[in-house]
Amino acid sequence: MSHNAARTPEHPVDSLFVDRWSTRAFTGETIPDSVLFTAFEAVRWAPSGGNTQPWRLIYVKRDTPQWDALFGTLAERNQQWAVRASALVLFVSSTLRARPNDPAEPLRSHSFDTGAAWSNFAHQLSKLGWATHAIGGFDREAARRVAGVPDQYALEVVVAVGKPADSSVLSEEFAKINHPNSRLSVKEIVSQGKFAFN
Ligand SMILES: Cc1cc2nc3c(=O)[nH]c(=O)nc-3n(C[C@H](O)[C@H](O)[C@H](O)COP(=O)(O)O)c2cc1C
């Protein structure tokens, strides 16, 4: 995908970062395991506090018996477009660090680290020509139940994965907003030495 006006970098940067964006238009085609597992492999190599690797991923592919239950936990507005995804991947993170011979202790960086894992996942898929769209709007208690996630794990996000399609597969409302968006400028997010933001 080429950069559009909303995605013109201010400084030289690998196009990997600028090209990834969260479409809502998917073809619904079957995703090969080889693609999914390359993305899972990318997750594996994310950095984490003390190399604790607190992320755990639970995936369902469309047209499998497990799809309906996880799909059913998405907010209705998200279901409207995620219905054409090829897979849904639930990212959960361990809130506790297991210690041999000692009680588990809280793991402060579990969400931060799992964010890094999701970033690896999204960028690897983008590189392979597949799109991702993170979904925070889902019923966490229902997802915990249907995926059998123990209490120790926080439910972070469900990621819809699919081959990008033309926006015409979407309702008019979604088609209108289905384009890459922009970002704050570097000087709005970075300062030297002291916090200097509005
Ligand atoms: C943690 C998280 C939760 C999100 N939840 C939703 C959601 O519930 N529904 C939705 O349509 N998009 C959701 N998004 C997508 C964001 O709106 C999107 O990533 C953001 O606008 C930046 O656009 P880009 O990913 O195309 O660069 C979520 C993204 C993240 C990272």
The ligand as a MOL file (V3000), in Angstrom:
LIG
                    3D

  0  0  0     0  0            999 V3000
M  V30 BEGIN CTAB
M  V30 COUNTS 31 33 0 0 0
M  V30 BEGIN ATOM
M  V30 1 C -6.4740 -1.4620 22.3620 0
M  V30 2 C -7.2600 -1.1110 21.1270 0
M  V30 3 C -8.6390 -1.1950 21.1330 0
M  V30 4 C -9.3730 -0.8930 19.9740 0
M  V30 5 N -10.7380 -1.0830 19.9690 0
M  V30 6 C -11.4360 -0.8820 18.8330 0
M  V30 7 C -12.8390 -1.2020 18.7660 0
M  V30 8 O -13.4450 -1.6850 19.7310 0
M  V30 9 N -13.4770 -0.9720 17.5970 0
M  V30 10 C -12.8480 -0.4640 16.4940 0
M  V30 11 O -13.5000 -0.2970 15.4610 0
M  V30 12 N -11.5190 -0.1710 16.5190 0
M  V30 13 C -10.8050 -0.3730 17.6530 0
M  V30 14 N -9.4380 -0.1070 17.6790 0
M  V30 15 C -8.7430 0.4100 16.4780 0
M  V30 16 C -8.2450 1.8400 16.6650 0
M  V30 17 O -9.3250 2.7390 16.5710 0
M  V30 18 C -7.1450 2.1410 15.6250 0
M  V30 19 O -6.0510 1.2920 15.8570 0
M  V30 20 C -6.6880 3.6050 15.6870 0
M  V30 21 O -7.7020 4.4760 15.2250 0
M  V30 22 C -5.4350 3.8450 14.8410 0
M  V30 23 O -5.6990 3.5040 13.4910 0
M  V30 24 P -4.8190 2.4570 12.6980 0
M  V30 25 O -4.7730 1.1880 13.5080 0
M  V30 26 O -5.5690 2.2780 11.3850 0
M  V30 27 O -3.4560 3.0460 12.5160 0
M  V30 28 C -8.7050 -0.4150 18.8190 0
M  V30 29 C -7.2980 -0.3340 18.8310 0
M  V30 30 C -6.5790 -0.6750 19.9500 0
M  V30 31 C -5.0600 -0.6310 19.9010 0
M  V30 END ATOM
M  V30 BEGIN BOND
M  V30 1 1 1 2
M  V30 2 1 2 3
M  V30 3 2 2 30
M  V30 4 2 3 4
M  V30 5 1 4 5
M  V30 6 1 4 28
M  V30 7 2 5 6
M  V30 8 1 6 7
M  V30 9 1 6 13
M  V30 10 2 7 8
M  V30 11 1 7 9
M  V30 12 1 9 10
M  V30 13 2 10 11
M  V30 14 1 10 12
M  V30 15 2 12 13
M  V30 16 1 13 14
M  V30 17 1 14 15
M  V30 18 1 14 28
M  V30 19 1 15 16
M  V30 20 1 16 17
M  V30 21 1 16 18
M  V30 22 1 18 19
M  V30 23 1 18 20
M  V30 24 1 20 21
M  V30 25 1 20 22
M  V30 26 1 22 23
M  V30 27 1 23 24
M  V30 28 2 24 25
M  V30 29 1 24 26
M  V30 30 1 24 27
M  V30 31 2 28 29
M  V30 32 1 29 30
M  V30 33 1 30 31
M  V30 END BOND
M  V30 END CTAB
M  END
